[in-house]
Amino acid sequence: MSLGKSPGVAGSRALSPLWLAAFIAVPLHAQTAPDTAPAAAAAANPDDVEDDEITVTAQRQRGTVLGDIAPEVQLGPSDIRAIGAGSIEELLAVLAPQTTSGRGRDGAGPVTLVNGKRISSFAEIRTIPPEAIERIDILPEEVALKYGYRADQRVVNFVLRERFRALTSEVEFGGPTAGGRSSYEAKGNILRIRKGVRMSIEGEYTIDTMLLESERDILPVRLRRPYDLAGNITAARVGDEIDPSLSALAGTVVTVAGVPAGAAGGAPGLPSFVPGANNANVTDISQYRSLLPETRALKFGGVYAGAIGDTPATITAGFESTSSESRLGLPAVVLVLPAANPYSPFSVDTTLNRYGTGALVRSSDSWTGRIGTAINGRVDTWNWNVTANYSHSESDQLTDRRLDLLAVQNRILVGNTSLNPFGPQAVTGALVQDIAKSNTDVADADIVTNGSLFALPAGDLTATFKFGGSARSIGSESRWLGIYNTTSLSRTQGNFQGNFDLPIASVRNDTLSAIGNLSANLNIAYDQLSDFGTLRTIGYGLTWRPIDSISLIASATHEEGAPTIQQLGNPTQVTPNVRVFDFIAGTTVDISRVDGGNPTLVADNRRVFKLGATIKPLSGADLTLIANFVDSHIDNSIAAFPTATAELEAAFPGRFIRDGEGRLLQIDNRPVNFVSSDRQELRWGINFSEPLEPSKAERDAAATRRAAFEAQRAAGGAPGAPGGPSAAGSRGDRPAGGFGGPGGPGGGRPGGRGGLDGRLQLSIFHTWHLQEQLVIRDGVPVLDLLNGSATGNSGGEPRHEIEARAGIGKNGLGARLSVNWQSATSVLRDPTGATTSPDDLFFSSLATVNLRLFADLGQRRSLVAKAPFFRGSRISLGIDNIADARLNVRDREGVVPINYQRDIIDPLGRTVTLSFRKLFF
């Protein structure tokens, strides 16, 4: 498949389905692959888990999702262990290429289920250790409809072991190889699963230290005014002559003069300014500017999943607190120095440009408390679920803006002899600070039911109905330039969603079996919002499985969506000294950036079409080919305000403030509605997994251990049995309910395969962006993000992106390699190509390679025999961005703009992380 320039818009719309059809038309083995499931009695011990998979032909796997859509990817215990992750959250991060959807809003993550059932929220399972997972199913977006969700997120179903008990602890330390920043993390989780009851308690604390510009090789921005700690003299308008008398002494026209050393101690004479004539003092302020803030975060929570009578129910609660601090540079001071001031040697009024002492700081503190519940039940053939959640969040932000030197300026103007403008008192004053506070409350509840309406020749017509409601409120307060603004918004929402699956052909029921299994889907949704009225969604599609190894899905969705209450009502925040590239002037400048909510946003209207295929071409091999074509059109699309390109400033002139000389001073970054956006992409790839058989020596050692165990059992001395070794030190069965009880850590059959089998995993996904266009205003040219336009500081949209993951694990040793690559982009003043500009920017392609090495020390039997503490422990070494790769940005002259220096684009670069993890059974 060529990776060259895609056809035009009209052509790509016509050809895209044909490309997908050509991809599907490959030679296939039509044999039916048997369903597999992990052995139900396998132990959950991470050291001695049974990897054997048992073929199941008479019944569905435990924890299977509703409906007949098969998983695109299914991971068993050995696959999960080979990843080397420490929690479900880490697993999802690794599996991101397989769980990414091109249909959702704002890059939302996948829908998560547990044992095929809805949960209150992802926070309920975030820290569950992978050792407690029996199976992971990754399914397409259409499965989300069966659970009352919209069809814009993929579905990940975690099937947990029936018995598990352990305390998981982990400590981690790391930082960039260039130094300057350190990261620390400590977390723990206590989990017990037994007889349908799941209990867990979790805690986590993280620290990331501040990274300063002085700790990287960064060239400073050239400022319009020559600020300095000692000071520089200019005319009222920078660039004009300061004083003819000074020019006469210097023998040239003087437009800037550095304040001489010693001026703070008394009135300097005019000749003392001659050495600094046209030679400004310069202060390196890189130690007062942070590239990355210092952050601290604390999280803890708990989950109890049991039953109310015979009805499974879960309650979860948690608390999160985060604080951060960043440095924004030194406060700039401009003082008028009259000629009559006793400390001025000049014959005319001049201007003194100085820095105040002490960095401007932004500090942020926020916390969130949450509580949720999920109840699942069944009445006849109908499943039902109730979920309810409530959360309260508060955030406070304080930003130093400038020094209040009005009183100082007045004293200078009246010629107060006790105040030397060149001394420290002249830059001493109260800080003027901006504040931004917000309180957010969210409460929601959903009732979802799924079952069969009536029987048809090809199977049952099934339906899912969801009735829900939510109440959201946000109160915000901000003070900006001394002006107070308060916002109080609330939204109540009621919604109904119906989903209907109609079987048309069925091999099992011998109805039109010649064409395989075919079903149709129709889904509708109504949302009544207190502030936006009624929003409607309708979707429809077909799922066709001509043979067991091929699954095809075609679907379309028409949806109206309101902006979030945060997009409407977040408090206004102004950040000074933000470094941006001004595409009009072709220079890097420090500006003030305005963030917050925009109460004038309107609802969007989106249409999404998807054509997808999942193919398993080889019987008996764990190889899956996946392809999805997505075409979306959005009217009134909502987005954060883009960067300062000429096209965007022409469309939104009120969002940019410039001075009389055209210098950019401020950008209003609050979200806006664009007229429309159009996007097409083809995303396709493969998933492959292959077991690695143990060597003959490993098999012989396992057989010896099994024989010894059987002999001990025959003699009545099996571990845990009367006369045998104590349970506390054995690896055999333990009394039910204790750590390592049957099916939990410590279980398993000595002499079994015991994790000796390894696993090789490979996934490669290619995203081909066929169309990325925006209409930002009527009458304004279309922004083609694939051909010279941009909405962000990182260039346009890459036409091609590749995500590759490879992993191998055996005998407790493992490695995982991830590669992300994107093609080059550009930002042109004239994207039509009719003219060129020296300020056109070209962004290189970028490939980042990450490596993770880990050793499950508990599987090293000789080590555990010598030091039992290492049982259930793992040590990991992670290296992110091995090649220290960054975007390479240059203009047409080959010059790197200051804002695109490599250490500004990516301050971290290569990072190394070392972690130690242990399960206590």
N, C-alpha and C positions, 0 to 999 in steps of 0.2 A: 504494500500500500504506500503510495507516494506521500511524503510529508511536505510537499511543496505548497504553494499558495492555493487556497481553496477556490472553487468556482464562485461566481457572483451569487448574490442573495437568491435570486429567482432560481438559478441553476442548482444551488445547494439544497433548496427546499425540495426540488424535484428528484434529485439524485440520492439524497440521504437514505431513504428507505431501501433503494437499490443496493447501496453499499452494504447495508446491514444484511440484506438478503444474500448478497454474494458471500458475506462472511459466514452465514449460516450454512450455505450449501457446501459442506465439506463431507468427505466420506466418513460415515459413522457406522459403528457396530450397533446393531439394533437390539442386542441382547439386553434383557432387563437385569439391572444390577440389584442384588438383594439388599434390603434394608439392613442396617447394622445398628447395634446398640452396645454400649459398654456392659460388661457383665454386672448384673444387678447386685451380686454379692461381692464385688471387688472392694478391696479395702481402700480407704481414702488416705492412707499413709503416703506422704509425698516421697518417701524413700523407697517403699516397697509396694507401690500401687500395681495392680494387675492391669496390663495393657491389652489383654486379649479382648477382641470384639466378638460378640456372639451374634450369629445371623438370626434375625427374627422375621418370620414370614406370616405368623398367624395373628399378630396384634400390632397396634401402633406403638411407637416408642413412648416411654414415659415422658410426660411434659411436652408433648408435641403441640404445636399451635393449632388454632382452629382452621378449618378449611382444608382444601386439597392442594394448595400451592406448596411445592417442595422447597426446602432450603436451597439457596444458591451455593452456600458454603456450610459445611458442618465439621466442627472440630471436636475430637475426642480427648480423653485425658492426656495421652502422650503428645498430641498436637499442642495442647494448652501448656503442658510442662515445658515443651521445647521452646516456647516463646520467652520464658524466663521472667514474666511479669510478676509484680507483687500484689496486685489487686485488680478488681474488675475495671476500675478507672484506668489503670495502666494498660490492661488488655485492650480496651476500646481505643486507646491512643495508638497502639500498635496496629490494630485492625482497621484504622481509619480509611485506608484505600478501599477496603471491601465494604465499609458501611457508609461511604459518602453518597449522598443523593444530590442530583442536580436540580431537584424540583422544589426544595424547601425555601423558606424565608430566612435570610440572615445566617445561613450556614448552620442551622440547628442540627444537633446530633441525632442519632437514631432513637426510635422508640425502644425501650427496654422492657422485657417481660421476664418473669421468673416462673419456671415450670409451666410455661404456656399461659400464664395468667397476668392480668394487669397488676401493677404495683402503685403505691401512692406517689412515688417520685424516684428519680435515679438516686437521690441521696440515701434511699433505703438500702441500696446494695453496693454503693460506691467502693467501700473498703473490704468487701468480702474477698478472702484470699482465693487464688485460682485453684488451690488444692481441694477446695470445697465444691468445685464445679465438675459435674459429670459430662456435660456436653454443651456446646455453643452452636446455635442455629442462626444463620444470617439469611434474612428473607427480604424480598422486594417490598416496595412501598405499598403495594396493593393489600398486603396482609394487615397493614395498620388499620384499614377500613373495618376489618372484622372485629377490632377492639375499640371502635369508637373514635379513632384518630383520623386526621386527614391523610390523604395519600401523597404526602410530600416528605415523608421520612422513612428510611429503611427500618427494618425491625430486627432486633437482636434478642434472641431468647436464650436465657441462661437456665440450664437444668442443673439443679443442685443435688448433691449426694443426699441420700436418705438419712445417713448418719455421719456426723462429723463433730469433732470438738478439738479446739486448739486456741492458744493465745499466740497471736502473730505480732512480732515486734520488728522494727526496722529503723536503722539510723543511716543517714546519708550525708556525705560531705562532697563538695565539688566547687569548681570555678573555672574561669577561662585560663588557658595556658599563658595568655598575655598578662595575667594578674589583675589586681585592682578590685576584684569582687569575689566574695565567697558566699556560698549557699549552704545552709544547714537544714536538715529535716529529721525529725523524730516522730514516729507514729506507732500506734499499737491498735490491735483489734482482738477482742475476745468473742469467739463465735462458737455456738453449740447448735447442732441440728439433731433432733432425735424424736421419733414418733410423731412427725408432723409439726413439731414445735421448733421454731428458730429464734434464738436470742443472740443479740450482739451488742457490744459496747465498743466505741471507737474514739480515738483521740489523735490529734495531729498538730504539730507546731513547726513552723518554717520561718527561717530568717534569710533574707538576701541583703547583703551590705550594699552601700551606695558605690556607684562607679562614677568617677569624675572625669571631665575632659582632660585634666592634667595627667591622667593615667593612660592616655592614648595619644597617638601622634596626630594632632588635629591642628590645621591652620586656622587662625581666627578670622572672623568676618570683618571686613573693612567697614567701619562705622561712619555715618555721615558726619557726626560730631566727634572730635578727638578727645574722648573722655580718658581720664587718667587719675590715679590716686593723688598725685601732686598737683595736677591741673595743666591745662593749656589755654592760652588766650586766643580768641578769634574775634572777628567783627560780629555784629548782630546777625548778619547773614554770612554763613560759612563760605569762604572763598573770596570775600572782599578784603581789601587792605585794612589792616588793623589800625595803624597810626602812621601818618607820613613821617613823623619824627623818628619812629623806630626803623622805618624803611631807609631813611637817610643815614642812620648809624650803620645799618647792615649792608648798605650799598645795593639793595634790591627790594622789590616790593615784597613785604612780609604779610602773609595771610594766616599764619599760625605760628605761635611762639610758645615753647615749653616753659612752664614756670620754673625758675632757677632753684637749685638746692639752697636751703637756708631761708627761703621766702616766708616760711611759716614762723620764723623767729622775729621778723620785723619787716618794715616797709622796704621792698627791693627797689633799686634804682633802675632807670630805663636801660643803661648799658648792660645790666646783668641779664637782660632778655636777648641780647644779640647772639650769644652762643646757641640759643635754642630757636633762633629765627628760622622759620620754615623747617624746623626739626622737632616735631611734636614728641612730647613724652608719651611713652606707651606702657601700659600695665597689662600683664598677662593675667586674664581673669578666668583661665581655664579651671583653676582650683575652686572657683566659686560657681561653676556650672556642672550639673550632673547629667551624665548620659543616661543612667538608670537610677531610679530612686532606691532608698533603703526601705524595705518592706518587712513587716512581721505579720504573721497570720496564725490564728488559733482556731481549731475546729474540734468539736466533740459532739457525739450523738449516741443514740441507742435505738434499737429495734426489738420489738417483741412480736413474733408471728405465732399465733396459737389458734384457738378456736373459741367461738361463742356457741356452746352446745356442740352441734355437729358442723357448724359453719366456720370455715377458715377466716381468720381476721388478723390484721396486722396494725400495729400502732408504731409510729416512728417520730422521733423528736431530735432536734439538733440546734446547735448554736455556732455561729462563725463570727470572728472578729478580725478586722484587718486594719493596719495602720501603715502609713507611708510618709516619707519626707524626701523632697527633692530640692536642689538648689537651682535658682533661676538667674544667676549672675549678680553683679553689683548694682546698687541703685545709681542711676545717672542723675547728675545735678547740673543745672544750668543757672548761673548767677549773673545778673547784670552788675557790672562794676563801673560806677560813674567816674568820670574824670576827676570829680571833686572829692572822691573818697581819699582819706589820708594815706591809704596803703597803695593807691594806684599811681604809677609813674607816667601814665599815658595822658596825652592832651585831649583825647576824645573818650566817649563812653565805649567800653569794650564788654566782651562776654567771657566769663570764666567757666570752663567745662571741666567738671571733676567727677570722680566716683566717690560715693559714700563708702564707709567701711562696714564690713559685715555683709554676707550674702543674703539676697532675697530668698525666702524659703516658702515653699508650699507644703503644708502638712494636711493629711487627710486621715480621717478615722471613720470607720463604718462597722456596723454589726447587723446581723440578721438572726432572728430566732424563728424556728419553724416547728410545726407539728402536723402530722398527717395520719391518715388511716386508710386501709383498703380491706374490703370484705368481699369474699367470693362465695357464691353458693350455686345450687342447682335445684330447679323445680321441673320434674319430669325430664323432658329433653332439652330444656332451656337452661343455659348458664347465665348467671347474672353477677354483676360486680358493682360495688359502690366504693368510690374513692372521695375523700375530702381532705383538703389541705388549708392551712392558714399560716401566713408568714408576716412578720413585721420587720422592717428594715429602717435603719437610721444612718445618715451619713453627714459628716461635717467637714468642711474644707476651708482652710484659711490660707490666703495668698498674700504675701507681701508685695505691694505695688511700687511704692516710692517713699522717699522721705518728705515729711511736711516741713518745708524750710521757708514758709511764708514770713515768719517772724524774723528769721535770719536775713532774708532778702530786704526786708524793711529797714533793719539796722544798717545794712550795707548802704542802702540808698540815702539814709540820713547822715552817713559818715560817722557812725559810732566808732570812737577810737579804741574801745575795748574789744572790738571784734575784728580780727585779722581774716580777710576773705581767703587767704592762703593757708590758714591754720586749721586744726582739727575741729574747732567750734563751728566753722562754716558748713560742715557736713554732718552736724549732730542735730538730730531732731526725731520726732515721733514717726514711726512707720505708719504709712497709710495702707490699710489692709482691706482686701475684698473678702467677703464671706459667702459661702454657699452651703445651705443646709436643706435636707429633705427627709421626710418621713413617708414611708410607703407601706400600705397594708393591702394584702391580697388574700381573699378567701374564695374557695371554689369547691364545688361538689358535683359529681357526675354519677349517673346511674346508667349502666350499660347492660343490655341483655342480648343474648345471641342464641338462636335455635332454629328449628325447622318449622316452616309454615305449613307445608303439605308436600306429599310425595309426587314425583313426576317419573316418567319412564327412565330418565337418565339419572335420577337421584332426587334428593330432597331440595326444594327451594328453601334456602336458608336466608335468614335476615339478622341484622344487628341494628338495634335501636339505642340511641343515647339521648338522655335528657340531662341537661346540666345548667348550672348557673354559677355566676361569679360576681364578686363585688371587689372593686379596686379603688384605691384612693391614694393620692399623692399630695402632700403639702410641702411647698418649697419656699425658701426665703433666700434672697441674695442681696448683697450690697456691692454695687459696682460704681466706681467714681463718685462715691458718696450718695448715690441714689439707691433707695431701697425698693425692691420688688418682691411681692409675695404672690404665690400661686396656690390655688387649692382646687384640685380637679378630682372628680370621682366618676366612676363608671360602673353601672350594673349591666349584666349581660345574661340573657337566657338563650339557650341554644337547643336545637333538636337536630339529630343526624340519623338518617336511615340508610342502610346498606343492604342490597339484595343480590344474592348470588344464584343465578339460574343455570343449572346443568343442562347442556344441550345434547352432548354425546358422551357415552361412557363405555369403556371396555369392560369394566366389572359388571355393569348391568346389561351388557350386550345391546346397547342402544346406539345405533350409528357407529358401531365399534370400528368400522373400516377407517374412520377419520381420527380415531384415538379419543382422547378426553378433551372436551370443549365446554367451556362455561362462559356465561356473560355476567357482567356486573353493572349495577346501577346504584349510584349513591347521591343523596341530596342532603343539604344542610341549610338550616336557617338560624341566623344569629340576630337577636334583637338587642341592640346596644342603646343605652340611654342617651348617648351623645351622637350617634351616627344612624339611628334608625335600624332598618332591617337589611342585613347583608345575606346574600344567597350564594350557595355553591351547588353545582351539579357536576357529576362525573359519571363516566361510563367506560366500559372496556371489555376486552375478550382475553381469556386465558386458554391457550391451546397446547395440548401435550400430544402431538401425533404419535410419538413413541416415548418410552420411558426415559430415554436419554436426551430428549429435547423438550424444552418448555419455552413457549412464546407468549408474550404479554403485550397487548396494545391498549392504551388507555388515554383518556382526555379528561381534563378538569377545567371548569370555568368557575372562578372564585373571586368574590369581593372581600377585601381585607382592610380593616381599619388600622391606623397607626397605633402603636402602643401608647399607654398613658405616660410612659417615660419620655417617648419621643415628643409628646405634646407638652409635658409639664416639668421636665427636669429643670433645676435652678440654673440661672445664667452664671457662667464662670468665665473669667478672663485670665488667660495665662500670658504674662509678659515675656519678652525676649525669646519667642519661639522662632527657630531658624527654619526658613523656607526658601525655596527657589522661586524667584519671580520670573515667570516665563516671558513676560512682556519686556521687562528691562534686561533680561538675560543675566541677572546677578542674584547672589544669595543675600538675604536681608533678615534681620531680626524684627519680628512683628508681634503685635498682640493678637491672640487668637480667642475668639468668643465661642464658647460651647454652651449647650443647654437644650431646652425643648423649644418647639415651635408650635404654638396653639393654632396656627392657620393651616396645618396639614389636612389634607382630605384623603378619603379612602382610595385604595388602588383597586384595579380590576385586572386579574391575570387569567390567561389561557395557557394551559400547559398540555402538550401532547408528548406521549412517551411510547416508544417501540423497543421492547427488550427481548433478549434471548439468553437462555441458559442451556448450555450443551455439555454433556458428559460423554465424550466421544469414545472412550475406551472402557469396555467392560472389565471390572475388577481393578481398575486403576483410579486413584483418587485425583482425577484431573477434571477441572471444570473450566469451561470457557464462558465468559459473560460479556454481553454487549448491550448497551443502552443508548438509544438516540433520544434526545430531549429537545423539544422546540417550544419556547415560551415567548409570549408577548404580554407586556404589562402596560396598562394605561395608568397614568398618575403614579408612577413608581416612586417609592420613598427611599431616600438615600441620604447618608451624611454628606455634607457639602464637600465638593471635590477641591482639587488644588487650583492654584492661580494661573491657569492657562488663559491665553488670549480669547479662546472661544467661550470659556465659562465667564470670564469677566464681562464680555460683551453681552452675554445673556442675563447675568445677574450683577449689574453695575453697583447696586446698592449694598452688595455684600463685601465690597472692597473699598477701603479708604486710603487715599494717597494724599501726600502733601502737595504744595504748589509746584514743586519740582518733579512731580510724578513718582516720588519714592513711595513704595508700598508701606503702609503703617499698620493696617489691621485687616483681618479676614474674619467674617462672620461665618463660623463653621456649623451652625445649627442646621438640622435636617431640612430638606426641601422636597417638593414634589417635582419630578420631571414629567414632561408630557407623556413619554412612552419609552419603553426599552424592548429590544428584541434580542433573543439569544438562542443559538443552536449549538449543540455539542454532541459529539459521538464519543462515548467512553466505553472502552472495551479492554479486556484483559483475561488473565488466566490465574487460577489457583491450583497448586499442585502440592501434594503431600505424599511421602513415601516412607514406609518403615525401614529402618536399618537393622538387619538381622544380627543377633549376637554372634560373636566368634565362637569357635569350637571350645576354646578355653573357658569362655564365659558360660557356655551351656554346661560344660562338665562341672564347673564350680557350683552352678545352680542345682544340678542333679545331686551333687554331694550334700549340699545343704538340705535338700528335700529328703534325702535318704536318712540323714541324721535326725531330722525332725520326726519322720515317721517312726524311726526306731525309738525315739524318746517317747512319742505318743503311745506306741505299743507297750512300752514299759511302765506306762502310767505316770510319766514324768514330763508331759508336755508343758511348755511354759504356761503359767496361769493355772495349771491343774494341781491337785493335791500332790505334794512331794516334788513338784517341779519348781523351777526358778520363780522368784517373786514376780508379780505382775509389774511392779515398779521398774524392774530392770529387764523385762523380757520384751521380745518383739512379737509375741504370739497374741492370741485372743485374751481379752480382759473382761472383767465383769461388765455387764451391760450398764450403761450410764456413766461409767468412769472414763477418764481420758483414754483414748485409744480403744474404746469398746468396739465390738464387731461392726465393721463397716466404717469405722473412724480411724483417725491416726493411730498407728500401732497395730492395726489389724493386718490381714493378709496372710498368705501361706508361705512360710519360709521354704526356700527351694523353688518357688515359682519364678516367673520371669523377672519379677522384682525390678522393673525399670531398666533391665539390661538392653532391651530393644531401644534403638535410637529413632530419631525422626528427622527427615529432611523436608523442609517447607520452602515453597517459592510462590510469590505472587507478583505479577507485573500488570500495571494498569496504565493505559494511555488515554489521555483526554485530548480530543481534537476539537478546539473551539472553531466552529464554522462561521459563526456570526456573533458579534458583540457590538450592538449599536444603541445609541441613546439619542432621543430628541429631547433637548433640555428646555427649549422654548419654541413656540410657533414662530416661523419665519427665520429661525436660526439653523444653520447647516447641521446635518446629522453628525453626531460624534461617532466615528468608527474606531473603536478601541483596539482593533486589530491592525489598523493602518494609520497610525500617527496621532490619534487622539488619546486623551488620558483623563481619568477622574481622581487620580491619586499621585503621590510623590514617587511611587515605585515604577512609573512608566505605564504603558498601555497594558492590554490583556495579552499574555503569551498565547500564541496560536496552538502550541503543543505543550503538554505537561506529561511527565512520566513519573510514576511512583512504583518503585520496585522494593520488595522485601524478600530476604532470604534468611533462613534459619536452619540450624542443625544442632541436635542435642543427642548425646549418648553417654551412658554411664555417669550421668550427673554433670557432665561437661557440655557447655553449649555456647553458641555464638549466633548473633543476629545482626544482619547487615541491612541497612535501609538506604535507599538512594532516591533523592528527589531532584528532578531536572525540569527546567522550563526554558522555552526558546526566547530569543532576543526580541525586544520591543523598541519602540521609538516614540518620541513626543515632538511633533513638528508644528511650527508656527502656521504653516499652510499645509494641512493634511491632504489637500487635493494633489499636491506634488507640482503645482504650476510654478511655484517659486520656492527658493530655498533661503534659509536664514542661518547665519553663523551661530545663532542661539538654539538651533535644533539639537535635541538631545537623543543619544543612542544608548540603550541599556543592553548590556551583554546577556547572553544566556547564562544560566546559573545551575550548577550541580552541587548538591550537598550530600555528603556521605557520612552516615552515623554507624558506629559499631558498638555492640554490647557483648561482652564476654561474661559468662557466669559459671560458677561451679557449685552444684548442690553437694555440699560436703557430706551430708547425711547418706549419700549414695556411695561414698568412698568407705567401704566396710572396714578396711584396715585402719583408717583414721578414726572412725567411730569406736572401734574396739579399744583403741588407745586413749581416746578422749571422748567419752559419751556425750559431752556437752554439745558437740558438733552435730549430733543427730537433729535433723530437721532444720539445718542452717544452710544459708547460701551466701556467697560473696559475689559481688558483681562489679564490673568495671565498665563504665560507659564513656565513649568518646564521641562527641557530637561535632559535626563539621570537621572531619579529619584533615581535609586539605586546607582548612581556614579560608574557604571560598567566600567571596563577596561579589555583589553586583559591580560591574565595571561600567561607569557612566561617563561619557565624554560628549563634548559638543563637536561641531564640524571641524574645529581647529585642533581637535584632539586634547583639549584642556578639560580637566576634571573640575566641575563647579564645586565650590567650597562645601555646599550642602550635601554633596554626594561623595565626600571622602569615605573611604572604606570603613573607617572606625565610627563614622556617624551612621552609615547605612546599617551596620551590624556591629555594635560595640563589643559584643561577646566574642564572636568568632569561634575558634576551637575551644570546646569546654571538656573537662574531664570530671567524672563523678565516680566516687567509690561508695558502695553501700554494703552493709551487712544485715542480713535478715535471718530471723530464727523463729521457728514454731516450737512452742512449749506444749507438749501433749498432756 
